[in-house]
Amino acid sequence: MLGDLGKYDLWVYSTNGFVRTFKGNAVDTARRMGFKPEVEVTYDKHERKLNVKVRNTGHERGTVTVRKNAYSTGGPSHVDVKPGDVAAVNAGPWRSEPSSHPMEW
């Protein structure tokens, strides 16, 4: 990210026409905020569970929220992360089923 001076423009595509975009400048945001989360997301297909791990590299405590929205029920899940700590968000079971709509690139 340093080569781009902190700028990012991330597009996430999935089934059924799902698209989410994230655009900003991580360096500017980090200067303004004391809470600096680094998020790692993995999916355990055998357990059908979404695993979310959050590391706070900032100097202030912060809260991360995971909402399931359209594809699952329950939640949201919240976790407080102290400076320098790593916390796991209990996202619970997460339905992942084949889509009837193929992805187009």
Backbone torsions as a table, in degrees:
resi	resn	phi	psi	omega
1	MET	NA	-24.4	-178.6
2	LEU	-64.3	-32.2	178.8
3	GLY	-63.7	-24.7	179.0
4	ASP	-102.5	13.0	-179.9
5	LEU	57.6	31.3	176.3
6	GLY	89.1	-4.8	-178.4
7	LYS	-76.3	140.1	175.8
8	TYR	-140.1	150.5	177.1
9	ASP	-145.8	90.3	-172.5
10	LEU	-105.6	131.3	176.6
11	TRP	-117.5	129.7	178.8
12	VAL	-115.0	121.2	179.7
13	TYR	-111.8	146.2	174.9
14	SER	-150.3	-162.2	-175.9
15	THR	-72.8	165.4	175.9
16	ASN	58.0	28.8	178.3
17	GLY	76.7	14.0	179.8
18	PHE	-64.1	127.4	175.2
19	VAL	-142.5	133.4	172.5
20	ARG	-131.2	138.6	178.1
21	THR	-120.3	144.5	178.5
22	PHE	-132.8	122.2	-177.0
23	LYS	-139.3	137.3	178.7
24	GLY	173.9	-161.1	179.4
25	ASN	-134.3	108.1	-175.4
26	ALA	-65.9	-32.2	-179.4
27	VAL	-68.3	-47.2	178.6
28	ASP	-61.7	-43.3	-180.0
29	THR	-62.9	-43.1	-179.4
30	ALA	-63.1	-34.9	178.5
31	ARG	-66.8	-34.8	-177.7
32	ARG	-82.7	-26.8	-171.7
33	MET	-114.6	140.9	176.0
34	GLY	-85.6	-20.7	178.0
35	PHE	-93.1	118.6	-177.0
36	LYS	-125.3	87.8	-178.2
37	PRO	-80.2	139.9	168.1
38	GLU	-115.1	122.7	-171.8
39	VAL	-113.7	133.2	175.2
40	GLU	-120.3	125.2	-179.4
41	VAL	-121.0	128.1	175.4
42	THR	-131.7	158.2	179.0
43	TYR	-122.9	124.1	177.0
44	ASP	-93.5	103.0	-174.3
45	LYS	-69.6	-25.5	178.9
46	HIS	-74.6	-40.4	178.5
47	GLU	-87.4	-12.4	-175.6
48	ARG	54.3	50.5	-173.9
49	LYS	-130.6	135.5	175.0
50	LEU	-91.0	126.0	179.2
51	ASN	-107.5	125.8	-180.0
52	VAL	-124.1	122.4	179.3
53	LYS	-117.9	132.1	-177.5
54	VAL	-123.3	128.0	175.5
55	ARG	-112.7	132.4	178.3
56	ASN	-103.3	107.8	179.4
57	THR	-94.4	6.4	-179.4
58	GLY	-89.8	-169.3	-178.5
59	HIS	-112.1	5.0	176.8
60	GLU	-126.9	149.8	176.0
61	ARG	-67.0	148.3	178.1
62	GLY	-146.9	166.9	179.9
63	THR	-121.5	136.8	175.6
64	VAL	-114.6	137.4	179.6
65	THR	-121.3	133.2	175.1
66	VAL	-114.8	121.9	178.1
67	ARG	-111.8	140.1	-175.7
68	LYS	-87.4	-20.0	177.1
69	ASN	53.8	-130.1	-167.1
70	ALA	-76.5	-26.4	-169.3
71	TYR	-95.9	2.7	-179.6
72	SER	-161.7	167.6	179.7
73	THR	-114.8	170.2	179.5
74	GLY	92.6	174.1	176.9
75	GLY	85.2	-169.5	1.2
76	PRO	-73.9	163.8	176.8
77	SER	-104.1	136.8	-179.0
78	HIS	-123.3	148.5	173.3
79	VAL	-146.4	133.5	173.3
80	ASP	-89.1	138.1	-179.4
81	VAL	-127.2	117.6	177.9
82	LYS	-75.8	158.3	177.0
83	PRO	-55.8	130.8	178.7
84	GLY	83.2	-7.2	-178.0
85	ASP	-91.4	162.6	171.5
86	VAL	-120.8	132.8	-179.6
87	ALA	-131.8	150.8	176.7
88	ALA	-105.4	134.6	176.5
89	VAL	-92.6	126.7	177.5
90	ASN	-80.4	91.3	-178.5
91	ALA	-84.9	-10.4	176.5
92	GLY	68.1	-169.0	179.9
93	PRO	-65.0	145.2	-177.1
94	TRP	-135.8	116.5	-178.3
95	ARG	-69.2	132.6	176.7
96	SER	-137.1	103.7	-176.4
97	GLU	-122.6	154.4	178.8
98	PRO	-59.9	146.4	178.4
99	SER	-93.9	151.6	175.0
100	SER	-87.6	-4.0	179.9
101	HIS	-111.5	117.2	178.8
102	PRO	-69.4	150.2	176.6
103	MET	-75.9	138.6	177.0
104	GLU	-113.2	137.9	-179.5
105	TRP	-112.2	NA	NA
